[in-house]
Amino acid sequence: MIGRNKDSKTFGFWETAAIGIGGMVGGGIFAVLGLAVQLSKGGTPVAFLLAGIVALITTYSYMKLSVRYPSRGGTVEFLY
């Protein structure tokens, strides 16, 4: 990965960003695409744009938390 030392066992800012965005986009698009088109009709692109903005804000929060509290516990560690 870009900027990651091969010997490093921790995730940095960009690694965490990639994991967060990949998880949210991957799960969201395939799970709700049909329902989104059915419910929002012509507004599907706008709905996905708004959802993307929310996902970016959430990803940024997770990145900052992961850099501040590095561990393998993920969200559970942040809450603890």
BALOTOR-844754 format. One record per residue: residue number from 1; x, y, z of N, C-alpha, C, O in turn. Coordinates in Angstrom, 2 decimals. Layout:
<atoms>
(atom NUM; (X; Y; Z); (X; Y; Z); (X; Y; Z); (X; Y; Z));
...
</atoms>
This chain:
<atoms>
(atom 1; (0.84; -1.18; 0.00); (0.00; 0.00; 0.00); (0.88; 1.24; 0.00); (2.03; 1.20; 0.44));
(atom 2; (0.36; 2.31; -0.48); (1.12; 3.54; -0.58); (1.46; 4.06; 0.82); (0.59; 4.20; 1.68));
(atom 3; (2.72; 4.33; 1.02); (3.15; 4.93; 2.29); (3.26; 3.95; 3.44); (3.48; 4.38; 4.58));
(atom 4; (3.11; 2.67; 3.20); (3.16; 1.71; 4.29); (4.46; 0.94; 4.23); (4.85; 0.43; 3.18));
(atom 5; (5.13; 0.85; 5.33); (6.35; 0.09; 5.45); (6.02; -1.39; 5.43); (5.08; -1.81; 6.11));
(atom 6; (6.77; -2.20; 4.68); (6.49; -3.63; 4.60); (6.59; -4.31; 5.96); (5.89; -5.29; 6.21));
(atom 7; (7.44; -3.81; 6.83); (7.64; -4.43; 8.14); (6.65; -3.94; 9.18); (6.61; -4.46; 10.30));
(atom 8; (5.85; -2.95; 8.84); (4.92; -2.36; 9.80); (3.72; -3.28; 10.04); (3.21; -3.90; 9.11));
(atom 9; (3.28; -3.38; 11.28); (2.15; -4.22; 11.63); (0.92; -3.38; 12.00); (-0.06; -3.92; 12.50));
(atom 10; (0.97; -2.09; 11.75); (-0.15; -1.21; 12.07); (-0.68; -0.55; 10.80); (0.02; -0.46; 9.79));
(atom 11; (-1.92; -0.11; 10.88); (-2.53; 0.62; 9.78); (-2.39; 2.10; 10.04); (-2.55; 2.56; 11.18));
(atom 12; (-2.10; 2.84; 9.00); (-2.02; 4.29; 9.10); (-3.29; 4.94; 8.60); (-4.33; 4.29; 8.44));
(atom 13; (-3.19; 6.22; 8.36); (-4.33; 7.04; 7.93); (-4.94; 6.53; 6.63); (-6.15; 6.32; 6.56));
(atom 14; (-4.12; 6.31; 5.58); (-4.64; 5.94; 4.27); (-5.13; 4.50; 4.22); (-6.09; 4.20; 3.52));
(atom 15; (-4.48; 3.61; 4.94); (-4.95; 2.23; 4.98); (-6.32; 2.14; 5.62); (-7.20; 1.43; 5.15));
(atom 16; (-6.48; 2.88; 6.72); (-7.76; 2.89; 7.42); (-8.85; 3.51; 6.54); (-9.99; 3.04; 6.53));
(atom 17; (-8.50; 4.56; 5.81); (-9.46; 5.19; 4.90); (-9.94; 4.21; 3.84); (-11.13; 4.12; 3.56));
(atom 18; (-9.01; 3.47; 3.26); (-9.37; 2.51; 2.21); (-10.28; 1.41; 2.74); (-11.24; 1.03; 2.08));
(atom 19; (-10.00; 0.91; 3.92); (-10.83; -0.13; 4.52); (-12.23; 0.41; 4.83); (-13.23; -0.25; 4.55));
(atom 20; (-12.30; 1.60; 5.39); (-13.60; 2.20; 5.74); (-14.46; 2.47; 4.52); (-15.64; 2.12; 4.50));
(atom 21; (-13.87; 3.08; 3.51); (-14.63; 3.39; 2.30); (-15.04; 2.11; 1.59); (-16.18; 1.99; 1.13));
(atom 22; (-14.13; 1.16; 1.49); (-14.45; -0.10; 0.82); (-15.58; -0.85; 1.50); (-16.46; -1.39; 0.83));
(atom 23; (-15.56; -0.88; 2.82); (-16.61; -1.57; 3.56); (-17.97; -0.91; 3.40); (-18.98; -1.60; 3.20));
(atom 24; (-18.00; 0.40; 3.49); (-19.28; 1.11; 3.38); (-19.84; 1.07; 1.96); (-21.02; 0.82; 1.77));
(atom 25; (-18.99; 1.32; 0.99); (-19.46; 1.33; -0.40); (-19.80; -0.08; -0.86); (-20.84; -0.29; -1.47));
(atom 26; (-18.93; -1.03; -0.57); (-19.17; -2.41; -0.99); (-20.46; -2.98; -0.43); (-21.26; -3.57; -1.16));
(atom 27; (-20.66; -2.81; 0.85); (-21.88; -3.32; 1.48); (-23.11; -2.54; 1.08); (-24.18; -3.12; 0.87));
(atom 28; (-22.99; -1.24; 0.97); (-24.14; -0.39; 0.69); (-24.68; -0.51; -0.71); (-25.90; -0.61; -0.90));
(atom 29; (-23.82; -0.50; -1.70); (-24.29; -0.52; -3.09); (-24.99; -1.83; -3.42); (-26.08; -1.82; -3.99));
(atom 30; (-24.40; -2.94; -3.07); (-24.98; -4.22; -3.46); (-26.20; -4.59; -2.62); (-27.07; -5.32; -3.09));
(atom 31; (-26.26; -4.11; -1.41); (-27.38; -4.48; -0.53); (-28.64; -3.65; -0.80); (-29.74; -4.17; -0.64));
(atom 32; (-28.49; -2.40; -1.20); (-29.67; -1.53; -1.27); (-29.94; -0.90; -2.63); (-30.83; -0.06; -2.74));
(atom 33; (-29.20; -1.27; -3.65); (-29.37; -0.60; -4.94); (-30.79; -0.75; -5.48); (-31.40; 0.24; -5.89));
(atom 34; (-31.32; -1.97; -5.50); (-32.67; -2.18; -6.02); (-33.72; -1.43; -5.22); (-34.63; -0.82; -5.80));
(atom 35; (-33.62; -1.47; -3.91); (-34.57; -0.78; -3.05); (-34.46; 0.74; -3.23); (-35.48; 1.43; -3.24));
(atom 36; (-33.25; 1.24; -3.38); (-33.06; 2.69; -3.56); (-33.71; 3.16; -4.85); (-34.36; 4.21; -4.87));
(atom 37; (-33.55; 2.42; -5.92); (-34.16; 2.80; -7.20); (-35.68; 2.75; -7.10); (-36.36; 3.64; -7.62));
(atom 38; (-36.19; 1.74; -6.44); (-37.65; 1.60; -6.31); (-38.25; 2.74; -5.48); (-39.29; 3.29; -5.84));
(atom 39; (-37.61; 3.09; -4.38); (-38.17; 4.11; -3.48); (-37.93; 5.54; -3.94); (-38.82; 6.38; -3.82));
(atom 40; (-36.75; 5.83; -4.47); (-36.44; 7.22; -4.81); (-36.68; 7.54; -6.28); (-36.56; 8.70; -6.68));
(atom 41; (-37.00; 6.54; -7.07); (-37.31; 6.70; -8.50); (-36.20; 7.51; -9.20); (-35.08; 7.01; -9.31));
(atom 42; (-36.46; 8.70; -9.66); (-35.45; 9.49; -10.37); (-34.42; 10.13; -9.48); (-33.43; 10.68; -9.97));
(atom 43; (-34.62; 10.06; -8.19); (-33.69; 10.69; -7.26); (-32.58; 9.78; -6.76); (-31.86; 10.13; -5.83));
(atom 44; (-32.43; 8.63; -7.38); (-31.42; 7.67; -6.92); (-30.01; 8.26; -6.94); (-29.28; 8.08; -5.96));
(atom 45; (-29.58; 8.96; -8.00); (-28.23; 9.54; -7.97); (-28.04; 10.53; -6.82); (-26.98; 10.57; -6.20));
(atom 46; (-29.05; 11.33; -6.55); (-28.96; 12.29; -5.45); (-28.89; 11.56; -4.12); (-28.11; 11.94; -3.24));
(atom 47; (-29.70; 10.51; -3.97); (-29.68; 9.74; -2.74); (-28.31; 9.11; -2.51); (-27.81; 9.12; -1.38));
(atom 48; (-27.69; 8.57; -3.56); (-26.37; 7.97; -3.42); (-25.30; 9.02; -3.19); (-24.32; 8.76; -2.49));
(atom 49; (-25.45; 10.20; -3.76); (-24.50; 11.29; -3.50); (-24.54; 11.69; -2.03); (-23.49; 11.83; -1.39));
(atom 50; (-25.75; 11.86; -1.49); (-25.88; 12.20; -0.07); (-25.32; 11.08; 0.82); (-24.66; 11.35; 1.82));
(atom 51; (-25.61; 9.85; 0.46); (-25.08; 8.72; 1.23); (-23.56; 8.66; 1.16); (-22.90; 8.31; 2.14));
(atom 52; (-23.00; 9.01; 0.00); (-21.54; 9.05; -0.14); (-20.91; 10.10; 0.73); (-19.84; 9.89; 1.30));
(atom 53; (-21.56; 11.25; 0.83); (-21.05; 12.32; 1.70); (-21.06; 11.87; 3.16); (-20.10; 12.10; 3.89));
(atom 54; (-22.15; 11.25; 3.57); (-22.23; 10.73; 4.94); (-21.16; 9.67; 5.17); (-20.54; 9.63; 6.24));
(atom 55; (-20.93; 8.80; 4.18); (-19.91; 7.76; 4.31); (-18.52; 8.37; 4.44); (-17.70; 7.88; 5.22));
(atom 56; (-18.24; 9.43; 3.68); (-16.94; 10.09; 3.79); (-16.74; 10.72; 5.16); (-15.65; 10.63; 5.73));
(atom 57; (-17.77; 11.34; 5.70); (-17.67; 11.94; 7.03); (-17.44; 10.85; 8.08); (-16.62; 11.02; 8.98));
(atom 58; (-18.17; 9.74; 7.96); (-18.00; 8.63; 8.89); (-16.61; 8.03; 8.78); (-15.98; 7.72; 9.79));
(atom 59; (-16.13; 7.86; 7.55); (-14.79; 7.31; 7.32); (-13.74; 8.21; 7.94); (-12.79; 7.72; 8.56));
(atom 60; (-13.89; 9.51; 7.79); (-12.94; 10.45; 8.37); (-12.90; 10.30; 9.89); (-11.83; 10.32; 10.49));
(atom 61; (-14.06; 10.14; 10.51); (-14.11; 9.95; 11.96); (-13.39; 8.68; 12.38); (-12.63; 8.69; 13.36));
(atom 62; (-13.62; 7.59; 11.65); (-12.93; 6.33; 11.96); (-11.43; 6.44; 11.75); (-10.65; 5.86; 12.51));
(atom 63; (-11.01; 7.18; 10.72); (-9.59; 7.36; 10.49); (-8.94; 8.08; 11.65); (-7.89; 7.67; 12.15));
(atom 64; (-9.57; 9.15; 12.09); (-9.01; 9.92; 13.21); (-8.97; 9.08; 14.48); (-7.99; 9.12; 15.22));
(atom 65; (-10.02; 8.32; 14.75); (-10.04; 7.45; 15.92); (-8.98; 6.36; 15.83); (-8.32; 6.04; 16.83));
(atom 66; (-8.82; 5.78; 14.65); (-7.85; 4.69; 14.48); (-6.42; 5.18; 14.64); (-5.58; 4.46; 15.19));
(atom 67; (-6.15; 6.37; 14.18); (-4.80; 6.92; 14.35); (-4.57; 7.31; 15.80); (-3.47; 7.14; 16.33));
(atom 68; (-5.59; 7.84; 16.45); (-5.46; 8.27; 17.86); (-5.37; 7.09; 18.82); (-4.60; 7.13; 19.77));
(atom 69; (-6.16; 6.03; 18.57); (-6.19; 4.85; 19.44); (-5.88; 3.59; 18.61); (-6.79; 2.81; 18.33));
(atom 70; (-4.62; 3.40; 18.23); (-4.30; 2.23; 17.41); (-4.42; 0.92; 18.19); (-3.78; 0.76; 19.23));
(atom 71; (-5.23; 0.02; 17.71); (-5.38; -1.30; 18.33); (-6.08; -2.21; 17.35); (-6.46; -1.78; 16.25));
(atom 72; (-6.27; -3.45; 17.73); (-6.97; -4.40; 16.88); (-8.44; -4.52; 17.26); (-9.16; -5.34; 16.69));
(atom 73; (-8.90; -3.72; 18.20); (-10.26; -3.84; 18.70); (-11.32; -3.16; 17.86); (-12.50; -3.44; 18.03));
(atom 74; (-10.94; -2.27; 16.97); (-11.89; -1.58; 16.11); (-12.86; -0.72; 16.91); (-12.48; -0.05; 17.86));
(atom 75; (-14.11; -0.75; 16.50); (-15.14; 0.07; 17.12); (-15.30; -0.23; 18.60); (-15.56; 0.67; 19.39));
(atom 76; (-15.15; -1.48; 18.98); (-15.27; -1.85; 20.39); (-14.21; -1.13; 21.21); (-14.49; -0.67; 22.32));
(atom 77; (-13.01; -1.01; 20.68); (-11.92; -0.31; 21.38); (-12.25; 1.18; 21.53); (-11.97; 1.77; 22.57));
(atom 78; (-12.85; 1.77; 20.52); (-13.20; 3.19; 20.59); (-14.24; 3.42; 21.69); (-14.15; 4.39; 22.44));
(atom 79; (-15.20; 2.54; 21.78); (-16.23; 2.67; 22.80); (-15.70; 2.43; 24.21); (-16.12; 3.07; 25.17));
(atom 80; (-14.74; 1.47; 24.31); (-14.16; 1.14; 25.60); (-13.35; 2.31; 26.11); (-12.76; 2.24; 27.19));
</atoms>
